[in-house]
Each structure stands twice: as C-alpha cells, then as structure tokens.
Amino acid sequence: MTAASATWIGSISVLLWGTLALLTKLTGGQIPEFQLMAMTFTLAFALMCVRWFKGGHSGIRFAKQSAFAWTIGVVGLFGYHFAYFKAMTLAPAVEVSLLAYLWPLFIVLFSALLPGESLRAQHIAGAVMALVGCWLLIGRNSSGFSAQNLDGYLVAFACALIWSSYSVLSRLVKSVPTDAVGWFCGVTAVLAWMCHLMWEQTVWPDGASQWVGVVGLGLGPVGIAFFTWDYGVKHGNIQLLGTLAYSAPLISVILLIVFGFGEATMAVAGASTLIVSGSLVAGKTRNTETAKTVNHEAV
C-alpha cells in the first residue's frame, strides 16, 4: 500500500474524532469520565477481538511485542486520556482544550526528528494556520488564561506532548501490526476501570440514546479511529495527518450545528477557512515533492 493510501486511511480517524462531541452529547453527560473511558476502550478491544475471531485465531500473537512498543501504546492511549481528564478538574474546559490541541502542531514539528523525514516551511505554515483556526473555533468562549489554573494548564500541555509523542514514536515501531493496538486498548480499558472503581461512582446509561452514544464512541472515535490512526502515522504522510487533525473540532462543531446543538457563527466560518487553507498548504508540499521526484526520474 502506498503512503498516499495510508494517509487517507489515517484521515478516517480525523473524521471519526469529529463525531466525538455529538456522540458524547448523546451519552447525556451523566457517566463519569473514567467509566466512559473504560466502557469505550472495552468496546474497542472487543471490536478487535471480532476481527481476530473472523481471522480464525485469538490474537495472542499480536500481544508479543517489545517493551518499547508496549510503553508507547499504553502510555499514549491511557496517559493522554488520564492527563486530559485530570486537566479538566484543574482548569476551565475551554483553556484545557486550547492547550491540548497543540498536539497536531507538535506532530508536525517532532516528525522532523524521524529517519527519512524532512520538515519544510510549508509544513509549519500549514499547521500554524490550522492551529489558529482551531483556537478561533474553541476559544470563542474563553474567559482567558489565569495564573491560578497553572497546574491544569501544565497537565493539558502534557496531554499535547503525550499524544504527539505517541503518534511520532509509533513510526519507529512501524513493524508492529495495527492489531497490537487492540491489546493496548485492552490494557487501557483495565487501567480505566481501576481508576473508575477507585475514584468514581458507577452510573449506567439510561435510555437507548445514551447507549447509542456509548457504543458509537467505542466503535468509532475510540475503536476504529485509533486503529486507522496507527496505520496512518506509521505508513503515511505524518505531517499532513498532523495538520488534518485540526479538522476534527471543526467537524464536531458542524455536526452539533446540523443536529441542533449549536449555531453557525462568523467564528465557525473563519475557523473553517483557516483549517482548510492550512491543510491545503501542508498537503501541497508533498504533492510538489512527488512531482519533482517524477520529473527527476524521467530525466
């Protein structure tokens, strides 16, 4: 499979992450964070188990990975969500989201450290344009940063570092099959259940719509999305995927508007323009490089 195909597969994750806000809205907001995390990652693990069952095996062979690969997978999946939920308890949600969404930019920057990868001005320009659009979209309800919430801001910043590091370091273990992510999801689910039992009171979904939200999260933004993202960052254009990731909050807002949970504003229009433009700028770099390579080989 070509790098372009892998990039398209990775971009499926962005589309699925765009449904996160709508599906979370359907859950009713009553389910504790770690319980919801545990339920959805359990569903993600079950989804991969179905794949293994259909393949006629238990999937045990995919659990036999190096300690390095296991550390990347579990710290990335569990560590990010743990830090995000913790940050939400220490600082306002809007400011936490603004800082946490630095991770796509960090992916673009950190990718320069990978073997065989190069970072060009267009990559940075495209990512920054998309970042500004994302901040315009999320930050329109911000009350501003405050020194008293510094602990929360630092933890939110750690979120961005954890997920971007997970995405970039996954490239170093590209020989690890995506099926192994199913085991990483399983361990993450166990850890989330432990956190839930220690710190939260169980609240089960009440009604069909809430169950639809939970199952939808487990199969989409948590399930398939993490599997397609793993394949994309390992084999595709990681700089472009990093920039495209800024489309997720935009898709979320658009879906909320379509389903009557939000309203269209100039901020949404401006954010759309910046995010799409940034993605085009970042994507044009790879297209230009490919054209130059083809011409050079023809000569």
N, C-alpha and C positions, 0 to 999 in steps of 0.2 A: 504494500500500500504506500502511496506517495505521501510526502509531507503535507501537500495541499489537502489530500483526503483526510489525513489525521487532524489537520487544523479544523476542517469542517466538523469532524466528529467531536472535537473539543468544544466547538462553539455551541453544540447542543446543550452543554452544561449551562452556558450563559442564559439560553432561552428558558431552561428549566428553573434556574435560580431566579429568573424573572417572575415565576409564579409563586415564589416564597411568601410574599406579603399577602396575596389573595388567599392562598391555602391556610396560612396562619390565621387570617381573619375568620375563616370558616370554622376553625377549631374553637372559636368563642373566647379565646384569651384566658380561659379558666385553668387550663392544665399547666402545672408547674414546669419551669424551663427544663430541668434535668429529666423529669419524667417524659416530657415530649421528645427530648433528645434521645432518651433510652428507647422509647417506642419506635421512633422513626429509624434509628440505626438497626434495631432488631429487624424491622421490615426490610431494610436494605440488605442485611445479611441473609434473610430468608429468600429474597429475590435472587441472590447469587446462588443459594442452595438449590433453587429450582433449576438454574442453568446447569449446575453440576449434575443434578439428578437426570436431566434430559440428556446429558452427555454420557450417562452410564457410569458415573463414579461419584465418590463422596467429596472430592475437592481437597482431601487431606494433603495431597502432594503440593498444593499451592501454599500451604502453611509453612512449608520447609524453605524459608528464606533466611538471608543473613540477618544478624543482629542490627546492622546498619539500616537495612530495608525496613525491618520491623519498627525501629526507632523513628524513622522518617514517617512511616504510615500512622502509627498510633499517636505520636506527638503532634503530627499535623492535624489529624481528624479530631482527636479528643482535646488536645491542647488548645486549638483555636477556639472551639466552642466553649470550653471551660473559661478561657480568658474573656471571651465575649460576654458571657453571662455574668461573670464577676464584674466586668467593667460597667455593665448596665446597673449594678447595685451601688456603684460608687460615683457615677456621674450621669447627667442627663442623657437620654437615649439619642437625641439628635447629634450632640457633640461626639458621643461614642461612635456613632455610625460614620461621621465625617472622618475620624481618625482611623477607624478600622478599614475604611475603603481606600486607604493608601496602598493596600496590598497589590492591586494591579500595577501601579507605578513601580513599586519595588520589584515586581517580577520582571518588568522591562529593564530596570537598572541592573538587577542581580544576574540576569541572563548573560550579561557581558562576561561574567566570570566562567561560564561554561565552555568546555572544549569545543572548538569549531564554530562558536557563535561570535558575532560582532555586533556592537551597538552603534547605531548611526544617529545623527541629529534628528532625522525624521521620526525614529522610534520614540525619542524623548519628547519631541514636539507633539506627536500624536497622543501620547499618553498624558501629557500635561493638559492638552486641550480637553480630553475626555474627563480628566480629573476635575477641572474647573466646572465642566458641565454637571458632573456628579455632585459636587459641592453646592452648586447653584440649586440643584434639584432637592437635595436632602436638607441643606442649610437654610432654606427659606423660612423655617420656623424656629431657627436657633435663637437663643437668648444671649449667645456669646460665651466664650470660654472664661472660666473663673478659676483663680488660684486655689480655692478651697476644694476643687474637684480634681486636683493634680493627680492623685493616686489613680483615679478612674481613667484619666487621660493616658497615663503611662501604661496601664493594663490594656487599654484599647489600642495603643501604639504597638504593644506586644502582639496583639491579635494580627495586625498587619504584617509584622515580621514573621510570625509563625506560619501563616498561610502562604506567604510569598516564598519563604524558605522551603516549605513542603513542596510547593509547585516546582521550584527550580532544582532542588536536590533530587526530586523524582527523576530528573533527566539523567542523573548519574547512575541510576539503577534501572535503566530502560529495559534491561533484560528480564526484570521481574514482571511476570504477566499481570495484566489487569485483574485477573481472577483473584490474585492475592489480596487485592483491596477489599474483597468480600470478608476475608479474615480480619483485616484491620477494622472494618466496620463492626464485626462481631465483638472484638475486644473493646472497642469504643462503647458499644451498647452495654457491655458488662460494667465498665467503669461508670457510665452514666447512671445505670441502675443503682450502683453502690452510693453515688452522690445523692441520688434521689432519696434512697432509704435513710441516709444519714441526716439530710437537711430539709426534706420536703414532706408534705402530707399528700398522699395519693388522691388524685381527682380524675375519675374516668370520664371519657367523653359522654355527653348527654344528648342523644339525638343523632339522626342519620347524617346531618350536615357536618357535625363535628367529627364523626368517624370518617367521612369523606375527606375532610381536611387532613386528618392524621395519616390516613392511608395514602392520600395524594402526596403528602410530604415525604413519606417513607419510600414511595416508589419513584418519585420524580426528583425534586431538589436534593434529597439526601441519597436516594438509591442510584438511579441511572446517571444522575449528574456527576457523582464522584467517580463512577467508572469511566464515563466518556472523558472527563477532565484528565484523569490519569493517563489515558491513551493519548490525548491531545498534547499534553505538556511533554510527554516522553518522545513523541514522534513527529509533532507538528511545529508550526511557527510560533514559538512561545512568546515572542514579543507582540505579535498580532493578537494572540489569545489574551495576553495581559491587558491590551487596550480594549478589546471587545468586551472584556469583563465589566467595563463601566456601563454597558448597555443593560445590565441586569436591574439596577434600581430604576432605570427609565422604563423598562418593560413592566416592572412592578407597578409603577405609578399609572401607566397607561391602562393596565388591566383593572386596577382599582377604579379608575375613571369609567371604563366601559361597564363595569358591574355595579356602578352607582355608589362606590365607597369614596370617591374623590371627585375633584372638579378640575377642568382644564384651565391653566393659567399661563401667563407670559413666561413664568419661570420654567414651566414644563417645555414650552416651545423653544426657549433659549437653550435649555439643557439638551434637548433633542438635537439641535443644530450643532452644538459643540461636541457631543459624544459621537455623532455620526461622522462629522468632519475629522475628528481625531482618529477614528478608526480607519477612515479612507487614507489619511496621511500615513499612518503606520503600515497599512496594507500596501500602499503604493511602493514603499521601499523594496519589499520582497519581489513585487512584480517587475520593478526596474532591474533588480539584480538578476532575475531569471532571464530577462530579455538580453542583458549584456552577456550572460553566460552562453545563451544560444547563439548569439552573433559571433562570439569569440570561437565557439566550436565550429561554426560554419566556415570561418576564415581558415 
